[in-house]
């Protein structure tokens, strides 16, 4: 099983974000998730600044697998990055 650090930045109401979570769960991938829209204003500002470095368009989901950044729900890219 993949032991890379997986982190996803999502919006709680985003369909693509929900699909990404379900996909990761289907493959039993452990991940850390931040629902950016549910953070308080100060936390949100800080997280958005960090996401902007990874994904200047600030679109969601933003998925970080090891040192690879995937923007959007792209099953094939996620599988490849995870070695599935």
Buried (B, 14 or more C-beta within 10 A) or exposed (E): EBEBEBBBBBBEEBEBBBEBBEBBEEEEBEBEBBBBEEBEEEEBEEBEEEBEEBBEEBBBBBBBBEEEBBBBBBEEBBEEBBEE
